[in-house]
Amino acid sequence: MRGILSGRPGQCNRLTWNRAVSTGEGTPMVDATSRSGPATSGDAGSLAGAERRLRLSTMTGVMVLAIVVLLVKTAAWWMTGSRGLLSDAIESLANVLTGAFALFAAWWAARPPDESHPYGHGRLEDFSAGFEGLVILLAGIGIVREAIPHLFDPVPLARLGAGMSLALVAGLLNGFVGALLLVRGRRLGTDVLAAEGVHLLSDTLTTAGVLGGLLLVRITGVVVIDVVVALGVGVIVLVSGLRLLSRAGRRLLDRGDEPLLERIAAALERRRRAEWIEVHLLRARRAGAVVLVDFHLTLPRFWSLERVHDEQHELATEMIEALGEPAEVLVHPDPCTASLCARCAVEPCPVRAEPLKGREPWTARRLVGWRDPDEEDACILAQRAASRRVSRARAGERRE
């Protein structure tokens, strides 16, 4: 496998990585072609064709399963009149609605970057996870609202044996497919598949709880147990929706991903070279299945521009290989200064001001900060100052 340098002239230090696609003879093949326009990694984007097809076929299978399970659970509720089975069927209806949107999100997010979306379409996957959370939250509220009146006026149940058998079949289907989705989602690094897997597994547990309540009703004859179970299902579904909404919100707001930053820092530390004097202002976020990474890299100031470019190229490619998932890495080069000589191991060095005293380990906490605690980055300071000037000028124009 190898990295693919992409983008327009002047953007060569931004690299993307395409998952390898087997050619059938055991030889990996990169699924990408160059194109003009916004910085992209080719018509396939950062996902190889095989991975895109896997994601879409998986989501299609989820949709088919959700429809089948909904029909089975609806039949079980219709046969028995159980509030618990009705709550389970409502949750399955939420599965159908969210599954349809997740299928669209998976298809749209797999599209390569284009002129109107130069950073790709992966954000829709995070939005899809939030939409799923909202639908599940509303489903939970609906279940609770529907069940409360029956606490005081429970309806007698009928044909419990047949209804419970149908619910058991639906639960087993959900459990199997949910476990499969969770494994694939974590392997592919996409919240859409993982969220669907977690949802189906929670749906399986919900069905198990409903069946347990119906079994108690059958043994004791106390019908209100079924209504209490329905209320419990509603609360569980409601909490699940809130959690999904919270997670999607954190992703959409680009909240820091500490585990991801730790992985990146560890990868840089393992591959650290003497010429990589220092790394700072490390940032990373996810856009669907693609990881976006950028950081500043301090290199010897006496190097040629060509050598700096080659070093950036190698580092970015190595970082993507170390992460083991599709990524885009943008490296901003900084020249070294005399204040860094005590931490620099480059030898021979024609501009050294003092001998090497020691090199600090690269940790996420260290790399996300400034190059030096007492020395803020000149590039960032200049950009912020320019932005403030523009902002003040714009505010003045508006007042006039």
C-alpha positions as CSV (number, residue, x, y, z in Angstrom):
1,M,0.0,0.0,0.0
2,R,1.1,3.6,-0.5
3,G,-0.2,7.1,0.1
4,I,-1.8,9.1,-2.6
5,L,-0.6,12.7,-3.0
6,S,-3.6,14.8,-3.9
7,G,-4.8,18.2,-4.6
8,R,-3.7,21.2,-6.7
9,P,-0.2,22.5,-6.9
10,G,0.8,24.1,-3.7
11,Q,-1.3,21.6,-1.7
12,C,1.1,18.7,-2.0
13,N,1.6,18.3,1.7
14,R,-2.0,17.2,2.1
15,L,-2.3,13.5,1.6
16,T,-5.2,11.1,1.7
17,W,-5.3,7.3,2.0
18,N,-7.5,4.8,0.2
19,R,-8.1,1.4,1.6
20,A,-6.5,-1.2,-0.6
21,V,-8.7,-3.3,-2.9
22,S,-7.8,-6.8,-3.7
23,T,-7.2,-7.5,-7.4
24,G,-7.9,-11.2,-7.0
25,E,-4.2,-12.2,-7.3
26,G,-3.4,-11.2,-3.7
27,T,-1.9,-7.8,-4.8
28,P,-3.3,-4.7,-3.2
29,M,-4.4,-2.0,-5.6
30,V,-5.1,1.6,-4.7
31,D,-8.6,2.6,-5.8
32,A,-7.9,6.2,-6.8
33,T,-7.4,8.5,-9.8
34,S,-6.3,12.1,-10.0
35,R,-8.7,14.8,-10.9
36,S,-8.7,18.6,-11.2
37,G,-10.7,20.9,-9.0
38,P,-10.8,21.0,-5.2
39,A,-8.3,18.9,-3.2
40,T,-9.4,15.3,-3.4
41,S,-7.9,11.9,-3.5
42,G,-9.7,10.9,-6.7
43,D,-13.1,9.9,-7.9
44,A,-13.3,7.4,-5.1
45,G,-12.5,9.9,-2.4
46,S,-10.7,8.5,0.7
47,L,-12.7,5.2,0.7
48,A,-11.9,2.3,-1.6
49,G,-14.7,1.0,-3.8
50,A,-14.9,-2.3,-1.9
51,E,-15.4,-0.5,1.4
52,R,-18.1,1.8,0.0
53,R,-20.0,-1.2,-1.4
54,L,-19.7,-3.0,1.9
55,R,-21.1,-0.1,3.8
56,L,-24.0,0.4,1.5
57,S,-24.9,-3.3,1.2
58,T,-24.8,-3.5,5.0
59,M,-27.2,-0.6,5.5
60,T,-29.5,-2.0,2.8
61,G,-29.6,-5.3,4.8
62,V,-30.4,-3.3,7.9
63,M,-33.4,-1.7,6.2
64,V,-34.7,-5.0,5.0
65,L,-34.3,-6.5,8.5
66,A,-36.0,-3.5,10.2
67,I,-39.1,-3.9,7.9
68,V,-39.3,-7.6,8.5
69,V,-38.9,-7.2,12.3
70,L,-41.5,-4.4,12.4
71,L,-44.0,-6.6,10.6
72,V,-43.4,-9.5,12.9
73,K,-43.7,-7.4,16.1
74,T,-46.8,-5.7,14.8
75,A,-48.4,-9.1,14.2
76,A,-47.4,-10.2,17.7
77,W,-49.0,-7.0,19.2
78,W,-52.1,-7.4,17.1
79,M,-52.5,-11.0,18.2
80,T,-52.1,-10.3,21.9
81,G,-53.0,-6.7,22.6
82,S,-49.9,-6.4,24.7
83,R,-48.7,-2.9,25.6
84,G,-45.2,-4.2,25.9
85,L,-45.2,-5.7,22.4
86,L,-46.7,-2.4,21.1
87,S,-43.8,-0.5,22.6
88,D,-41.4,-2.9,21.0
89,A,-43.1,-2.4,17.7
90,I,-42.9,1.4,18.0
91,E,-39.2,1.1,18.6
92,S,-39.0,-1.0,15.4
93,L,-40.8,1.6,13.5
94,A,-38.1,4.1,14.7
95,N,-35.6,1.6,13.3
96,V,-37.2,1.7,9.9
97,L,-37.3,5.5,9.8
98,T,-33.7,5.9,11.0
99,G,-32.5,3.0,8.8
100,A,-33.8,4.7,5.7
101,F,-32.0,7.9,6.5
102,A,-28.8,6.1,7.5
103,L,-28.8,4.3,4.2
104,F,-29.0,7.6,2.4
105,A,-26.3,9.0,4.7
106,A,-24.0,6.1,4.0
107,W,-24.5,6.5,0.2
108,W,-24.0,10.3,0.3
109,A,-21.0,10.3,2.7
110,A,-19.2,7.8,0.4
111,R,-19.2,10.3,-2.5
112,P,-15.8,11.9,-3.2
113,P,-15.1,15.6,-2.5
114,D,-16.4,17.9,-5.2
115,E,-16.4,21.6,-6.0
116,S,-19.3,22.3,-3.7
117,H,-18.0,20.0,-0.9
118,P,-14.2,20.2,-1.1
119,Y,-13.9,18.5,2.4
120,G,-16.1,15.6,1.3
121,H,-19.6,14.6,2.5
122,G,-18.7,12.6,5.6
123,R,-20.4,15.0,8.0
124,L,-23.8,13.7,7.0
125,E,-23.0,10.5,8.8
126,D,-22.7,12.4,12.1
127,F,-25.9,14.2,11.3
128,S,-27.6,10.9,10.6
129,A,-26.5,9.6,14.0
130,G,-28.1,12.7,15.6
131,F,-31.3,12.2,13.6
132,E,-31.5,8.6,14.8
133,G,-31.1,9.8,18.4
134,L,-33.9,12.3,17.9
135,V,-36.3,9.7,16.4
136,I,-35.5,7.2,19.2
137,L,-36.1,9.9,21.8
138,L,-39.5,10.8,20.3
139,A,-40.4,7.1,20.1
140,G,-39.5,6.7,23.8
141,I,-41.8,9.7,24.7
142,G,-44.6,8.2,22.6
143,I,-44.3,4.8,24.3
144,V,-44.4,6.3,27.8
145,R,-47.4,8.5,26.8
146,E,-49.3,5.6,25.4
147,A,-48.7,3.2,28.3
148,I,-49.5,5.5,31.2
149,P,-53.4,5.4,30.8
150,H,-53.3,1.6,30.7
151,L,-51.8,1.5,34.2
152,F,-55.3,2.3,35.5
153,D,-57.2,0.4,32.9
154,P,-55.1,-2.6,31.7
155,V,-56.5,-4.6,28.7
156,P,-56.8,-8.4,28.9
157,L,-54.2,-10.2,26.8
158,A,-54.9,-13.0,24.3
159,R,-52.9,-15.7,22.4
160,L,-49.8,-15.1,24.4
161,G,-48.0,-18.2,23.3
162,A,-48.2,-17.3,19.6
163,G,-47.3,-13.6,20.2
164,M,-44.3,-14.5,22.4
165,S,-43.0,-16.9,19.7
166,L,-43.1,-14.2,17.1
167,A,-41.4,-11.7,19.4
168,L,-38.7,-14.2,20.1
169,V,-38.0,-14.7,16.4
170,A,-37.8,-10.9,15.9
171,G,-35.4,-10.6,18.9
172,L,-33.0,-13.2,17.7
173,L,-32.9,-11.6,14.2
174,N,-32.1,-8.2,15.8
175,G,-29.4,-9.7,18.1
176,F,-27.5,-11.4,15.3
177,V,-27.5,-8.5,12.9
178,G,-26.8,-6.0,15.6
179,A,-23.7,-7.8,16.7
180,L,-22.5,-8.0,13.1
181,L,-23.1,-4.3,12.5
182,L,-21.3,-3.3,15.7
183,V,-18.2,-5.3,14.8
184,R,-18.2,-4.0,11.2
185,G,-18.8,-0.4,12.3
186,R,-15.9,-0.4,14.8
187,R,-13.6,-2.0,12.2
188,L,-14.6,0.5,9.5
189,G,-14.6,3.4,12.0
190,T,-18.1,4.7,11.1
191,D,-20.7,5.8,13.6
192,V,-23.6,5.0,11.2
193,L,-22.9,1.2,11.3
194,A,-21.9,1.2,15.0
195,A,-24.9,3.2,16.0
196,E,-27.2,0.9,14.1
197,G,-25.5,-2.1,15.7
198,V,-25.9,-0.7,19.3
199,H,-29.5,0.2,18.5
200,L,-30.4,-3.3,17.3
201,L,-28.7,-4.9,20.3
202,S,-30.6,-2.6,22.7
203,D,-33.7,-3.5,20.7
204,T,-32.9,-7.2,21.4
205,L,-32.6,-6.5,25.1
206,T,-35.9,-4.6,25.0
207,T,-37.6,-7.6,23.4
208,A,-36.1,-9.9,26.0
209,G,-37.6,-7.6,28.7
210,V,-41.0,-7.6,27.1
211,L,-41.0,-11.4,26.8
212,G,-40.0,-11.7,30.4
213,G,-42.9,-9.5,31.4
214,L,-45.3,-11.5,29.3
215,L,-44.1,-14.7,30.9
216,L,-44.8,-13.2,34.3
217,V,-48.3,-12.2,33.1
218,R,-48.9,-15.7,31.9
219,I,-47.8,-17.2,35.2
220,T,-49.4,-14.8,37.6
221,G,-52.3,-13.5,35.5
222,V,-51.5,-9.9,36.6
223,V,-52.0,-7.9,33.4
224,V,-50.6,-4.6,34.7
225,I,-47.1,-6.2,34.7
226,D,-47.2,-5.9,30.9
227,V,-48.0,-2.1,31.2
228,V,-45.2,-1.6,33.7
229,V,-42.8,-3.3,31.3
230,A,-44.0,-1.1,28.5
231,L,-43.2,2.0,30.6
232,G,-39.7,0.6,31.3
233,V,-39.2,0.0,27.6
234,G,-40.2,3.6,26.9
235,V,-37.7,5.0,29.5
236,I,-34.9,2.8,28.1
237,V,-35.6,4.0,24.5
238,L,-35.8,7.6,25.7
239,V,-32.4,7.4,27.4
240,S,-30.9,5.6,24.4
241,G,-32.0,8.5,22.2
242,L,-30.5,11.1,24.5
243,R,-27.2,9.3,24.4
244,L,-27.1,9.1,20.6
245,L,-28.0,12.8,20.4
246,S,-25.3,13.7,22.8
247,R,-22.6,11.7,21.0
248,A,-23.6,13.1,17.6
249,G,-23.6,16.6,19.0
250,R,-20.0,16.2,20.2
251,R,-18.9,15.0,16.8
252,L,-20.8,17.8,15.0
253,L,-19.3,20.4,17.3
254,D,-15.7,19.0,16.8
255,R,-15.2,18.2,20.5
256,G,-11.7,17.0,21.1
257,D,-11.3,13.2,20.6
258,E,-8.7,12.4,23.2
259,P,-8.3,8.7,22.3
260,L,-7.7,9.6,18.7
261,L,-5.2,12.3,19.7
262,E,-3.4,9.8,21.9
263,R,-3.1,7.3,19.0
264,I,-1.7,10.0,16.7
265,A,0.8,11.2,19.3
266,A,1.9,7.6,20.0
267,A,2.4,7.0,16.3
268,L,4.5,10.1,15.9
269,E,6.6,9.1,19.0
270,R,7.2,5.6,17.6
271,R,8.4,7.0,14.2
272,R,10.1,10.0,15.6
273,R,13.3,11.1,13.7
274,A,16.1,13.4,14.7
275,E,15.0,15.7,11.9
276,W,11.5,16.1,13.3
277,I,12.6,18.6,15.9
278,E,9.2,19.3,17.3
279,V,5.4,19.0,16.7
280,H,2.8,21.4,18.0
281,L,-0.9,22.5,17.5
282,L,-2.0,19.0,16.7
283,R,-5.7,18.7,15.8
284,A,-7.8,15.9,14.7
285,R,-11.5,15.1,14.0
286,R,-13.6,12.7,12.1
287,A,-15.8,13.3,9.1
288,G,-17.8,10.1,8.7
289,A,-15.3,7.3,8.2
290,V,-12.3,9.6,7.4
291,V,-10.0,11.1,10.0
292,L,-8.8,14.6,9.4
293,V,-5.4,15.5,11.0
294,D,-3.3,18.6,10.9
295,F,-0.3,19.8,12.9
296,H,2.8,22.0,12.7
297,L,6.1,20.3,12.2
298,T,9.4,22.0,13.0
299,L,12.2,21.2,10.6
300,P,15.8,22.4,10.3
301,R,15.8,25.9,8.8
302,F,18.8,25.3,6.6
303,W,16.9,22.6,4.6
304,S,15.8,23.2,1.0
305,L,12.1,23.6,0.2
306,E,12.3,20.3,-1.8
307,R,13.7,18.4,1.2
308,V,11.0,19.9,3.4
309,H,8.3,18.8,1.0
310,D,9.7,15.2,0.8
311,E,9.8,15.0,4.6
312,Q,6.2,16.2,4.9
313,H,5.2,13.6,2.2
314,E,6.8,10.7,4.1
315,L,5.5,11.8,7.5
316,A,1.9,12.2,6.3
317,T,1.9,8.8,4.5
318,E,3.4,7.1,7.6
319,M,0.8,8.6,9.8
320,I,-2.1,7.3,7.7
321,E,-0.5,3.8,7.7
322,A,-0.1,4.0,11.5
323,L,-3.7,5.0,12.0
324,G,-4.9,2.1,9.9
325,E,-8.0,3.9,8.6
326,P,-8.7,6.4,5.8
327,A,-7.4,9.8,6.6
328,E,-6.3,13.2,5.3
329,V,-3.1,14.6,6.9
330,L,-2.1,18.3,6.5
331,V,1.4,19.2,7.7
332,H,2.4,22.8,8.2
333,P,6.2,23.2,8.2
334,D,7.9,25.6,10.6
335,P,11.6,26.5,10.6
336,C,13.6,25.8,13.8
337,T,14.8,28.6,16.0
338,A,17.7,28.9,18.4
339,S,15.4,28.4,21.4
340,L,14.9,24.8,20.2
341,C,18.6,23.8,20.0
342,A,18.6,22.2,23.5
343,R,15.8,19.8,22.2
344,C,17.2,19.2,18.7
345,A,19.2,16.0,17.9
346,V,20.1,17.0,14.3
347,E,23.7,16.4,13.6
348,P,25.7,17.9,12.0
349,C,24.0,21.2,12.4
350,P,25.6,24.4,11.0
351,V,23.3,26.7,13.0
352,R,23.3,25.1,16.4
353,A,23.4,27.7,19.3
354,E,23.7,25.2,22.2
355,P,24.2,21.5,22.7
356,L,21.4,19.0,23.0
357,K,20.2,18.6,26.6
358,G,17.4,16.1,26.1
359,R,14.2,15.3,24.2
360,E,10.8,15.3,25.7
361,P,8.4,12.4,24.9
362,W,5.6,13.3,22.5
363,T,2.3,13.0,24.2
364,A,-1.1,14.2,23.1
365,R,-1.2,16.8,25.9
366,R,2.2,18.1,24.8
367,L,1.5,18.2,21.0
368,V,-1.8,20.0,21.1
369,G,-0.2,23.0,22.6
370,W,2.2,25.7,21.4
371,R,5.7,24.9,20.3
372,D,6.9,26.3,23.5
373,P,4.8,27.3,26.5
374,D,6.4,30.7,26.5
375,E,6.5,31.1,22.7
376,E,3.2,31.2,20.8
377,D,3.2,30.3,17.1
378,A,4.0,33.4,15.0
379,C,1.8,32.1,12.1
380,I,-1.3,31.7,14.3
381,L,-0.7,35.0,16.0
382,A,-0.4,36.8,12.6
383,Q,-3.6,35.2,11.4
384,R,-5.5,36.1,14.5
385,A,-4.3,39.7,14.4
386,A,-5.3,40.0,10.7
387,S,-8.7,38.5,11.5
388,R,-9.3,41.0,14.3
389,R,-8.3,43.9,11.9
390,V,-10.8,42.7,9.3
391,S,-13.5,42.2,12.0
392,R,-13.0,45.7,13.4
393,A,-13.1,47.2,9.8
394,R,-16.3,45.2,9.0
395,A,-17.9,46.3,12.3
396,G,-17.0,50.0,11.5
397,E,-18.5,49.7,8.0
398,R,-21.8,48.4,9.5
399,R,-22.0,51.2,12.0
400,E,-21.6,53.7,9.2
